[in-house]
Amino acid sequence: IRDVYAHGSTALHIAVSKGKLEIAKSLLKHGALTLPLISGPQEDYTPLFLAVKNERLDMVQLLMQNKALQPSSQTALHIAAHKDCWQEKIFTELITHGTNIDINGRDSDGNTPLHIAVESKNASAVKCILQHGPDLKLQNKTGQTALHIGVKARNIEITKLLLDYKADANIRDHYDKTPLHVAIQNGDVAIVEDLLKNNADINMTLEDDCYPYREMKPLFLATRFGQKDVIQKLLEFNADINQKNDKGKTILDFALELQKLDMVEFILQNKPAINHIGKLDLLAKVMPAFEIKFETYSEFITNFHKLLNILVDNGLQFSTEETNNEALIKTAIETRCIKILKSILMEDVSTEAKNNALFFAVDKYYHHYDTADTIMNTIIELLIDNGADVNAQHLLVHAIKKSNLKCVATLFKKGASVNMNNSTELLTAAINHCTKGMILLLIQNGADIKAAIAQKGDALVLNSVIRGRYFSTELLWKYGAPSNVCNADGQTLLHVAANKCVRTVA
C-alpha cells in the first residue's frame, strides 16, 4: 500500500482523489503514508491537500485524525481559502483540529491563506480568517500585504474588511507603493477614501526606484493618471494643492508639463496659488500644450479661450500698460506658438500693438537659433502680413544691432526699405556691430555707403579700426573714406590699431 504508481501517486492519493472514504480508512488502518506526491503534475500534493481541494469534509476529518502532513509548498489552508474550493466547515475543521496548521503559513510565493483568500476575492474566507487573528502585516515575495492585493483587485468589500481589522495602510511593497498609491493608479475613489479614513499617509512619496513614478506624492500620481475624482478626494482630506515635488513643481506645473489640459482646467478650478508663478509664466507654459493638442482651428480657439478665462479668473494678471491681446501676443511670440498668434491677430488689435509685437519678435529673434530661426521667421512674416509696419521707426536698425543676418534678410524680403530708414544710421550700426555679410546685405538692398562716408567718414573709419573690422575698414577706404583720421587724443589710425593690437588693420 506504500507503492508509488503512475505520476507518483500512492493508493491513498488515488482513494482520496476518487472520494472513496471507506477505502481510504482501510488504507490508513493498514499503515498507508500521508506523504506528498513525489512527481507528476500534482507533485507535492498530500492526501489532505487533495481532500481539501475536492471539498470533502469527511475525508479531511479522517486524514487529520491520522495526523496527515501538509504539503511543503502550500498548506491545506491555502487551498481551503481559495474561492473555488471554499467550504467554511472544512476551513474551520482545519483550524480547529489540524496538526501543524498555521494561519500565517506561507506558500512558495510567500502568500499566506489570507493573501490567497483576498486574491481569489473570497470575502467569506477573508472574514473567517480575520476572526482567527492572522498577521496583517505579512508580505509575500513581491512585498504585497493582503491589503495591497485587495486594493489592486479593486474589491471594496474585502478592503473594508481588512481595514476594519486594522490593516496597515502605509506598508510599502517591493515597488515602493502603498495601498493608497495602488488605489490612485486604479482611480478607485471609494477605496482611496476608505484608506484615508484609516490613516493612509496622504503625502507618502514614491522613492527613486519606482520608475517612472519616482518621487511622486499621491496628488502628483493622481495628476499623472488624470484622476480628477481622486484629486478631489485627496483635497477633501486636506492634501495641499500647492505642495511641490523634489523639482520644486506643483501639480499645476506637472499637468502643464504633461500637456494634460483637462487636468490644468480642473486644478485651476480648485483655486491653487498661482501668483508666485509670475504674470505670464503660467500662460507661457499653457500655450505650447495647446499648439500640440488641437488640430482644427475651431477646436483650438474654443478651448484656448475657455482656459484663458479660467486663468484670468484664477489670478492671471496682465500689465496695466498693455491690453490683454498685447500681452498674449508677446507671450505667443516668446513661446513661438503660431496658432495662438494667428488667432489673436484675427481679433481687434491696433497697428501700434502689432508694431510693438514686431519689434518684440525681432528682439527675441536674437535669442533663438537653428530650427527656432525658421519659426521666428514665420512669426515675423505673419505679423507683417497682418498689418505690422516693416518700416516702423528703429525696427531695421534694431535688427542690425542684434547682429542677426537672417532676421534682417527676412525684413528686407517682406518690404523693408533703406530709403524709408536712415541709410547712414543703418550702415553705421552694421559697421559698429556686425560682420561682412550684414554690410554687404545692406549695400545690396540700396544702402548708400558714399553718403554715409560723406556724413560720418571719420567716425566710421575710426570705429572700424578700434573694433578691428578689417573688411569694413577696407570697404570704407575703397569708397573714399579718409585715412588720415585721428582720435580725440590726436592719435592716428596706425597708432590706434597698434594700441589695440589690431594687426590686420595696421
C-alpha positions as CSV (number, residue, x, y, z in Angstrom):
1,I,0.0,0.0,0.0
2,R,3.0,2.2,0.1
3,D,4.0,1.6,-3.5
4,V,4.1,4.6,-5.9
5,Y,2.2,4.3,-9.1
6,A,1.9,6.4,-12.3
7,H,2.6,10.1,-11.8
8,G,3.9,9.5,-8.3
9,S,0.6,8.5,-6.7
10,T,0.1,6.1,-3.9
11,A,-3.1,4.1,-3.3
12,L,-4.2,6.6,-0.7
13,H,-3.8,9.5,-3.1
14,I,-6.0,7.7,-5.6
15,A,-8.6,6.8,-3.0
16,V,-8.8,10.4,-1.7
17,S,-8.9,11.8,-5.3
18,K,-11.8,9.5,-6.1
19,G,-13.6,10.2,-2.9
20,K,-13.5,6.6,-1.7
21,L,-13.8,7.2,2.1
22,E,-14.0,3.6,3.2
23,I,-11.0,2.6,1.0
24,A,-9.1,5.5,2.5
25,K,-10.0,4.3,6.0
26,S,-8.8,0.8,5.2
27,L,-5.5,2.0,3.7
28,L,-4.8,4.3,6.7
29,K,-5.6,1.4,9.1
30,H,-3.0,-0.8,7.4
31,G,-0.2,1.9,7.5
32,A,-0.7,4.0,4.4
33,L,1.5,7.1,4.5
34,T,0.1,10.6,4.1
35,L,3.3,11.9,2.4
36,P,3.1,14.2,-0.6
37,L,3.3,13.1,-4.2
38,I,6.9,12.8,-5.4
39,S,6.4,13.5,-9.1
40,G,3.9,14.4,-11.8
41,P,1.6,17.4,-12.3
42,Q,0.4,17.2,-8.7
43,E,3.9,16.8,-7.2
44,D,4.0,17.9,-3.5
45,Y,0.3,17.3,-3.0
46,T,-0.6,15.3,0.1
47,P,-3.8,13.3,0.5
48,L,-5.0,16.1,2.9
49,F,-4.4,18.7,0.2
50,L,-6.4,16.7,-2.3
51,A,-9.3,16.2,0.2
52,V,-9.5,19.9,0.7
53,K,-9.2,20.6,-3.0
54,N,-12.1,18.2,-3.6
55,E,-14.1,19.8,-0.8
56,R,-14.6,16.5,1.1
57,L,-15.0,17.4,4.8
58,D,-15.4,13.7,5.8
59,M,-12.1,12.9,4.1
60,V,-10.4,15.9,5.7
61,Q,-11.5,14.8,9.1
62,L,-10.3,11.3,8.5
63,L,-6.9,12.4,7.4
64,M,-6.4,14.8,10.3
65,Q,-7.4,12.1,12.7
66,N,-4.5,10.2,11.3
67,K,-2.1,13.2,11.6
68,A,-1.9,13.9,7.9
69,L,1.0,16.0,6.7
70,Q,0.9,19.4,5.0
71,P,2.5,19.8,1.5
72,S,5.7,21.7,1.6
73,S,4.9,24.4,-0.9
74,Q,1.3,25.2,0.0
75,T,-0.8,24.3,3.1
76,A,-4.2,22.8,3.1
77,L,-5.4,26.2,4.4
78,H,-4.2,27.9,1.2
79,I,-6.3,25.6,-0.8
80,A,-9.3,25.9,1.5
81,A,-9.1,29.7,1.4
82,H,-9.4,29.8,-2.3
83,K,-12.9,30.8,-3.6
84,D,-13.1,27.7,-5.9
85,C,-12.6,25.3,-3.0
86,W,-14.2,27.3,-0.2
87,Q,-16.2,25.5,2.4
88,E,-16.3,27.2,5.8
89,K,-16.7,23.9,7.6
90,I,-13.6,22.4,6.1
91,F,-11.6,25.6,6.9
92,T,-12.9,25.6,10.4
93,E,-12.0,22.0,10.8
94,L,-8.5,22.6,9.6
95,I,-8.0,25.5,12.0
96,T,-9.6,23.7,15.0
97,H,-8.3,20.2,14.7
98,G,-5.4,20.3,12.3
99,T,-1.9,19.3,13.2
100,N,0.8,21.9,12.4
101,I,-1.8,24.2,11.0
102,D,-0.5,27.8,10.8
103,I,-2.9,30.6,10.0
104,N,0.2,32.6,8.8
105,G,1.8,29.7,6.9
106,R,3.5,30.7,3.6
107,D,3.3,29.0,0.2
108,S,6.2,29.1,-2.3
109,D,5.4,32.7,-3.3
110,G,5.3,33.9,0.3
111,N,1.5,34.1,0.3
112,T,-0.5,33.3,3.5
113,P,-4.0,31.8,3.4
114,L,-5.3,35.4,3.8
115,H,-3.4,36.5,0.7
116,I,-5.0,33.6,-1.3
117,A,-8.5,34.4,0.0
118,V,-8.1,38.1,-0.9
119,E,-6.6,37.3,-4.3
120,S,-9.4,34.9,-5.2
121,K,-12.0,37.6,-4.0
122,N,-13.3,35.2,-1.4
123,A,-14.9,37.6,1.1
124,S,-16.3,34.7,3.2
125,A,-12.9,33.2,3.6
126,V,-11.4,36.6,4.4
127,K,-14.0,37.1,7.2
128,C,-13.3,33.7,8.6
129,I,-9.5,34.1,8.5
130,L,-9.7,37.5,10.1
131,Q,-11.6,36.0,13.1
132,H,-8.6,33.8,13.8
133,G,-6.1,36.6,14.2
134,P,-3.8,36.5,11.2
135,D,-0.8,38.8,10.9
136,L,-2.0,41.5,8.6
137,K,1.5,43.0,8.1
138,L,2.9,39.9,6.4
139,Q,4.2,40.5,2.9
140,N,4.6,38.0,0.0
141,K,7.7,37.8,-2.2
142,T,6.6,41.0,-4.1
143,G,6.2,42.8,-0.8
144,Q,2.4,42.8,-1.0
145,T,0.2,42.6,2.1
146,A,-3.3,41.3,1.9
147,L,-4.4,44.9,1.7
148,H,-2.3,45.6,-1.3
149,I,-3.9,42.6,-3.1
150,G,-7.4,43.7,-2.1
151,V,-6.8,47.2,-3.3
152,K,-5.2,46.0,-6.5
153,A,-8.2,43.7,-7.2
154,R,-10.4,46.8,-6.7
155,N,-12.5,44.9,-4.2
156,I,-14.2,47.4,-1.9
157,E,-15.8,44.8,0.4
158,I,-12.6,43.0,1.1
159,T,-10.7,46.2,1.5
160,K,-13.2,47.4,4.1
161,L,-12.9,44.1,6.0
162,L,-9.2,44.3,6.2
163,L,-9.3,48.0,7.3
164,D,-11.9,47.1,9.9
165,Y,-9.3,44.7,11.4
166,K,-6.7,47.5,11.4
167,A,-4.7,46.5,8.3
168,D,-1.7,48.9,8.0
169,A,-2.4,51.3,5.0
170,N,1.2,52.6,4.9
171,I,3.3,49.4,4.2
172,R,5.3,49.6,1.0
173,D,5.6,46.7,-1.4
174,H,8.8,45.9,-3.3
175,Y,7.8,48.5,-5.9
176,D,7.7,51.1,-3.1
177,K,3.9,51.5,-3.4
178,T,1.5,51.7,-0.5
179,P,-2.1,50.6,-1.0
180,L,-3.0,54.3,-1.5
181,H,-0.7,54.5,-4.4
182,V,-2.3,51.4,-6.0
183,A,-5.8,52.8,-5.4
184,I,-4.9,56.1,-7.0
185,Q,-3.5,54.4,-10.1
186,N,-6.7,52.4,-10.4
187,G,-8.8,55.5,-9.9
188,D,-10.8,53.9,-7.2
189,V,-12.2,56.9,-5.3
190,A,-14.2,54.8,-2.7
191,I,-11.1,52.8,-1.8
192,V,-9.0,55.9,-1.7
193,E,-11.5,57.4,0.8
194,D,-11.5,54.2,2.9
195,L,-7.7,54.2,3.1
196,L,-7.5,57.9,4.0
197,K,-10.1,57.3,6.8
198,N,-7.8,54.6,8.1
199,N,-4.7,56.8,8.4
200,A,-3.1,56.3,4.9
201,D,-0.3,58.8,4.6
202,I,-1.6,61.4,2.1
203,N,2.0,62.7,1.5
204,M,3.8,59.3,1.1
205,T,6.3,59.8,-1.7
206,L,7.3,57.1,-4.1
207,E,11.1,56.5,-3.9
208,D,13.8,56.7,-6.6
209,D,13.5,53.1,-7.7
210,C,9.8,53.4,-8.5
211,Y,10.3,54.4,-12.2
212,P,8.5,56.1,-13.9
213,Y,6.6,57.4,-10.9
214,R,9.6,58.1,-8.6
215,E,9.4,61.0,-6.2
216,M,5.6,61.3,-6.7
217,K,3.3,62.1,-3.9
218,P,-0.3,60.9,-4.1
219,L,-1.5,64.2,-5.6
220,F,1.1,64.0,-8.4
221,L,0.4,60.4,-9.1
222,A,-3.3,61.2,-9.5
223,T,-2.4,64.0,-11.8
224,R,-0.2,61.7,-13.8
225,F,-3.1,59.3,-14.4
226,G,-5.7,62.1,-14.9
227,Q,-7.7,61.0,-11.9
228,K,-9.8,64.1,-11.2
229,D,-12.2,62.5,-8.7
230,V,-9.2,61.1,-6.8
231,I,-7.6,64.5,-6.7
232,Q,-10.9,66.0,-5.4
233,K,-11.0,63.3,-2.7
234,L,-7.4,63.9,-1.7
235,L,-8.1,67.7,-1.4
236,E,-11.1,66.9,0.8
237,F,-8.7,65.1,3.1
238,N,-6.5,68.3,3.2
239,A,-3.9,67.4,0.7
240,D,-2.1,70.7,-0.2
241,I,-2.8,71.7,-3.8
242,N,0.3,73.9,-3.7
243,Q,2.7,71.2,-2.5
244,K,5.9,70.9,-4.5
245,N,7.8,67.8,-5.7
246,D,11.5,67.4,-5.5
247,K,11.9,69.6,-8.5
248,G,10.0,72.4,-7.0
249,K,7.0,71.9,-9.2
250,T,3.3,71.9,-8.1
251,I,0.7,69.6,-9.6
252,L,-0.3,72.6,-11.8
253,D,3.2,72.8,-13.2
254,F,3.2,69.0,-13.6
255,A,-0.1,68.9,-15.5
256,L,1.2,71.6,-17.9
257,E,4.5,69.6,-18.3
258,L,2.4,66.6,-19.3
259,Q,0.2,68.7,-21.5
260,K,-2.9,67.4,-19.8
261,L,-5.1,70.5,-20.5
262,D,-8.2,69.0,-18.9
263,M,-6.3,68.5,-15.7
264,V,-4.9,72.1,-15.9
265,E,-8.5,73.4,-16.1
266,F,-9.6,71.1,-13.2
267,I,-6.7,72.1,-11.0
268,L,-7.3,75.8,-11.6
269,Q,-11.0,75.4,-10.6
270,N,-9.7,74.3,-7.2
271,K,-8.0,77.7,-6.8
272,P,-4.3,76.9,-6.4
273,A,-2.0,79.8,-5.6
274,I,-0.6,80.8,-9.0
275,N,0.5,84.4,-8.3
276,H,4.0,83.1,-7.4
277,I,4.4,81.7,-10.9
278,G,4.6,85.2,-12.3
279,K,2.5,87.4,-14.5
280,L,2.5,85.4,-17.7
281,D,4.7,82.4,-17.0
282,L,1.8,80.1,-16.5
283,L,0.2,81.2,-19.8
284,A,3.6,80.7,-21.5
285,K,3.5,77.1,-20.3
286,V,0.0,76.5,-21.5
287,M,0.4,77.8,-25.0
288,P,2.8,75.1,-26.3
289,A,0.5,72.4,-25.0
290,F,-2.4,73.9,-27.0
291,E,-0.3,74.1,-30.1
292,I,0.2,70.3,-30.0
293,K,-3.2,69.3,-28.6
294,F,-5.7,70.6,-31.1
295,E,-5.6,70.1,-34.8
296,T,-8.6,72.1,-36.1
297,Y,-8.6,75.9,-35.7
298,S,-12.2,76.0,-34.3
299,E,-11.4,73.3,-31.7
300,F,-8.2,75.1,-30.8
301,I,-9.6,78.6,-30.4
302,T,-12.7,77.4,-28.4
303,N,-10.6,75.5,-25.9
304,F,-7.9,78.2,-25.6
305,H,-10.3,81.0,-24.7
306,K,-12.0,78.7,-22.3
307,L,-8.7,78.1,-20.5
308,L,-7.7,81.7,-20.8
309,N,-10.8,82.7,-18.9
310,I,-10.1,80.2,-16.2
311,L,-6.6,81.5,-15.9
312,V,-7.8,85.1,-15.6
313,D,-10.5,84.1,-13.0
314,N,-7.8,82.4,-11.0
315,G,-5.4,85.3,-10.7
316,L,-3.6,85.7,-14.0
317,Q,-3.0,89.4,-14.4
318,F,-1.8,91.4,-17.4
319,S,0.2,94.6,-17.3
320,T,-1.9,97.7,-16.8
321,E,0.2,99.3,-19.6
322,E,-0.9,97.0,-22.3
323,T,-4.1,95.3,-23.4
324,N,-4.8,91.6,-22.8
325,N,-4.2,91.0,-26.5
326,E,-0.9,92.7,-26.5
327,A,0.3,90.7,-23.6
328,L,-1.0,87.5,-25.2
329,I,0.8,88.4,-28.5
330,K,4.1,88.8,-26.6
331,T,3.7,85.6,-24.8
332,A,2.8,83.7,-28.0
333,I,5.9,85.1,-29.7
334,E,8.1,84.2,-26.7
335,T,6.8,80.7,-26.7
336,R,6.7,80.5,-30.5
337,C,3.1,79.5,-30.6
338,I,2.0,80.4,-34.2
339,K,-1.6,79.1,-33.9
340,I,-2.3,81.3,-30.9
341,L,-0.6,84.3,-32.6
342,K,-2.8,83.8,-35.6
343,S,-6.0,83.6,-33.5
344,I,-5.1,86.8,-31.6
345,L,-4.2,88.8,-34.8
346,M,-7.7,87.9,-36.2
347,E,-9.2,90.0,-33.4
348,D,-9.2,93.7,-32.9
349,V,-5.6,94.5,-32.5
350,S,-4.3,98.0,-33.1
351,T,-1.5,98.8,-35.6
352,E,0.6,100.1,-32.7
353,A,0.2,96.8,-30.9
354,K,1.2,94.9,-34.0
355,N,4.3,97.2,-34.5
356,N,5.3,96.7,-30.8
357,A,4.9,92.9,-31.3
358,L,7.1,93.0,-34.4
359,F,9.8,94.9,-32.5
360,F,9.5,92.4,-29.7
361,A,9.8,89.5,-32.2
362,V,12.9,91.0,-33.7
363,D,14.3,91.4,-30.2
364,K,13.6,87.8,-29.3
365,Y,14.9,86.5,-32.6
366,Y,18.4,87.1,-31.3
367,H,18.0,84.5,-28.6
368,H,16.9,81.6,-30.8
369,Y,19.0,79.5,-33.1
370,D,18.7,76.6,-35.5
371,T,15.1,75.4,-36.1
372,A,13.9,78.3,-33.9
373,D,15.1,80.7,-36.6
374,T,12.6,79.2,-39.0
375,I,9.8,79.6,-36.5
376,M,10.8,83.2,-35.7
377,N,10.9,84.0,-39.5
378,T,7.4,82.7,-39.8
379,I,6.3,84.8,-36.8
380,I,7.8,88.0,-38.2
381,E,6.3,87.3,-41.6
382,L,2.9,86.6,-40.0
383,L,3.0,89.9,-38.1
384,I,3.9,91.9,-41.2
385,D,1.2,90.1,-43.3
386,N,-1.3,91.1,-40.7
387,G,-0.5,94.8,-40.7
388,A,2.7,95.3,-38.7
389,D,4.8,98.0,-40.3
390,V,8.1,96.5,-41.6
391,N,9.4,100.1,-41.9
392,A,8.4,101.2,-38.4
393,Q,10.8,103.6,-36.8
394,H,14.0,102.0,-35.4
395,L,12.9,98.4,-36.3
396,L,15.5,97.7,-39.0
397,V,18.4,99.3,-37.2
398,H,17.4,97.4,-34.0
399,A,17.6,94.1,-36.0
400,I,21.0,95.1,-37.4
401,K,22.3,95.9,-33.9
402,K,21.2,92.4,-32.8
403,S,23.7,91.1,-35.5
404,N,21.1,88.6,-36.8
405,L,21.6,88.4,-40.5
406,K,18.6,86.1,-41.1
407,C,16.3,88.4,-39.3
408,V,17.4,91.4,-41.4
409,A,17.1,89.4,-44.6
410,T,13.6,88.5,-43.6
411,L,12.7,92.1,-43.1
412,F,14.1,93.1,-46.5
413,K,12.2,90.1,-48.0
414,K,8.9,91.5,-46.5
415,G,9.5,95.0,-47.8
416,A,11.9,96.8,-45.5
417,S,13.4,99.7,-47.4
418,V,16.7,101.6,-46.7
419,N,15.0,104.6,-48.4
420,M,12.4,104.7,-45.6
421,N,15.1,104.4,-43.0
422,N,18.2,106.4,-42.3
423,S,20.7,104.7,-44.7
424,T,23.7,106.2,-42.8
425,E,22.3,105.0,-39.5
426,L,21.8,101.5,-40.8
427,L,25.4,101.3,-42.2
428,T,26.8,102.8,-39.0
429,A,25.1,100.1,-37.0
430,A,26.3,97.4,-39.3
431,I,29.9,98.6,-39.2
432,N,29.9,99.0,-35.5
433,H,28.1,95.8,-34.6
434,C,28.2,93.3,-37.4
435,T,30.1,91.3,-39.9
436,K,30.9,91.5,-43.6
437,G,27.6,89.7,-44.5
438,M,25.4,92.4,-42.9
439,I,27.2,95.3,-44.6
440,L,27.0,93.6,-48.0
441,L,23.3,92.8,-47.4
442,L,22.6,96.5,-46.7
443,I,24.5,97.6,-49.8
444,Q,22.7,95.0,-51.9
445,N,19.4,96.5,-50.7
446,G,20.3,100.0,-51.6
447,A,22.3,101.4,-48.7
448,D,24.4,104.4,-49.9
449,I,27.9,103.9,-48.4
450,K,29.2,107.0,-50.1
451,A,26.6,109.1,-48.5
452,A,27.4,107.5,-45.1
453,I,31.1,108.3,-45.7
454,A,30.3,111.9,-46.6
455,Q,28.4,112.3,-43.4
456,K,30.4,110.3,-40.9
457,G,33.5,109.1,-42.7
458,D,36.0,110.0,-40.0
459,A,33.9,108.4,-37.2
460,L,33.1,105.3,-39.3
461,V,36.8,104.6,-40.1
462,L,37.9,105.2,-36.6
463,N,35.3,102.9,-35.0
464,S,36.0,100.3,-37.6
465,V,39.7,100.3,-36.7
466,I,39.0,100.4,-33.0
467,R,36.8,97.2,-33.4
468,G,39.3,95.5,-35.6
469,R,36.9,95.3,-38.6
470,Y,39.3,94.6,-41.4
471,F,36.6,94.2,-44.1
472,S,34.7,97.3,-43.2
473,T,37.8,99.4,-42.9
474,E,39.0,98.3,-46.3
475,L,35.5,98.8,-47.8
476,L,35.3,102.4,-46.4
477,W,38.6,103.3,-47.9
478,K,37.5,101.7,-51.2
479,Y,34.6,104.1,-51.3
480,G,36.7,107.1,-50.4
481,A,36.8,107.3,-46.6
482,P,39.7,109.4,-45.3
483,S,42.8,107.5,-44.0
484,N,44.4,110.5,-42.1
485,V,41.9,110.3,-39.2
486,C,42.9,111.0,-35.6
487,N,41.1,110.2,-32.4
488,A,40.3,112.7,-29.6
489,D,43.9,112.3,-28.3
490,G,45.4,113.1,-31.6
491,Q,46.5,109.5,-32.4
492,T,46.5,108.4,-36.0
493,L,44.7,105.2,-37.2
494,L,48.0,103.4,-37.1
495,H,48.6,104.3,-33.5
496,V,45.1,103.3,-32.6
497,A,45.5,99.9,-34.4
498,A,48.8,99.4,-32.7
499,N,47.4,100.2,-29.2
500,K,44.5,97.8,-29.8
501,C,46.9,95.2,-31.2
502,V,44.8,95.0,-34.3
503,R,47.4,93.6,-36.7
504,T,45.1,93.1,-39.7
505,V,44.1,96.8,-39.8
506,A,47.6,98.1,-39.0
